[in-house]
Amino acid sequence: MHKYSELITRCTSFTLTTLSEAYEKTTTALQTSGATPLVKTLQVIQLQKAIMVIGMFSLFEAMLQDELKCRDGFKEAKIILKKNNNSDLCDKFVDLELSINVLKHGKGKSYNA
């Protein structure tokens, strides 16, 4: 079996390509029709992207926990980044983490941050 990280890359690429094609097809059709199913298709595409991002981020967390042999992979990753003077990358990671939490939970602590 292929490495898990390679499969994730292929899966992400496949999903984004397929969603992009559906988006293009749907927006083209919307140029001549405002049919409800077309609008719903765009909503489905956006929801599917959110689901994929949340899922991939969760898988990444599981991989970090496994690789770093820890309970909280994100916390450990941030510690490692800071120790190695990668504060900018750590800040970007925190922004991504907060964004994913907003996708999952909506308004709240992460949204306010």
N, C-alpha and C positions, 0 to 999 in steps of 0.2 A: 504494500500500500504506500502511496505517496505521503510525504511529510504533511502533517496537518496544516502547517502554515502555508504551504503551497496550495493546498485545496481551498483554504480560506481566500487566498488571492484570486484563484480561478472562479470561485463561487461569487465573490464580490463583483468581479469583472463581468461575468455572465449576467448577473442580476441587473447591474447598472446599464449594460448594453441593451438588454431586453426592455427595461423600463424606458430607456431613452427612445428606442424605436417606437414603443407604444405611445409615448408622449408626442413624438413628431407626427405620427399617424393621426392621433386624436386632435392635435391643434390644427392640422391641415383640414380635417373634417369640420372643425368648428368654424372655419372661415366661411362655410356655406350653410351651416346649420347650428342652431343653438340647442339641439336636442338634449334633454336631461341625461340620457345614458352617456353622452360624450362628456358632460360636465362631471358626472359621477366617476367616469373613468379617470379623469385628471385627479380627482380626490383620492381614488384608490391608489394611483401611482404615488402620490405624496405620502399616503399612509404606509405603503409598502416600503418606501425609502426609509421612513422613520423606524419601522419595525426592523429593517435590515441593519441600520446603524446601531440601534439599541442592542440587537442580538450580537453583532460583531464586537461591540465594546464589551459585552458580557463574556464572550468567548476569550477576548484578549485578557480580561481580568483573570479568568480561569487559567490561562496559559502562564500569566505572570505568577500566580500563586504556585503553580506546579514547578515552574522553572526556578523561582526564588525560594521555594519551600517555605512559604509563609501563609498566614491566614488572610491578610489584607494586601493583595498584590499592588494596588494603587498606592497605598500608603508607603509600602517598601520602595516602589519605583521612584516616588517623589524624594524619599530620603537619599536614594542612590544618586539621582540627578543632582540634588543640591550638594552632596559630598564631592561630586565630580565637577563642580562649578558650571553646571548646566542650568542655571536659574531661568534663562529665557525659555528653554525647552520645558522646564518644569511648569512655568507659568502658562504656557500654551496647553500643556497637558491638563492643568487644573481647569482652564477655560473649556476644554473639550469635555472633561468630566462633568462640569456644571451644566453644559449644554445638553448632554445626554440625560442628566437627571431632570432637566426641564421637559425634555421630550417625554420622559416616562411619567412624571408626576404633575407637570403644569406649574402653576404659580406656587411659590413656597420659598424655602431657604435658598435653594440653588438659583431660582429665578431672581430673587432679590440681590444675590451676590453678583 
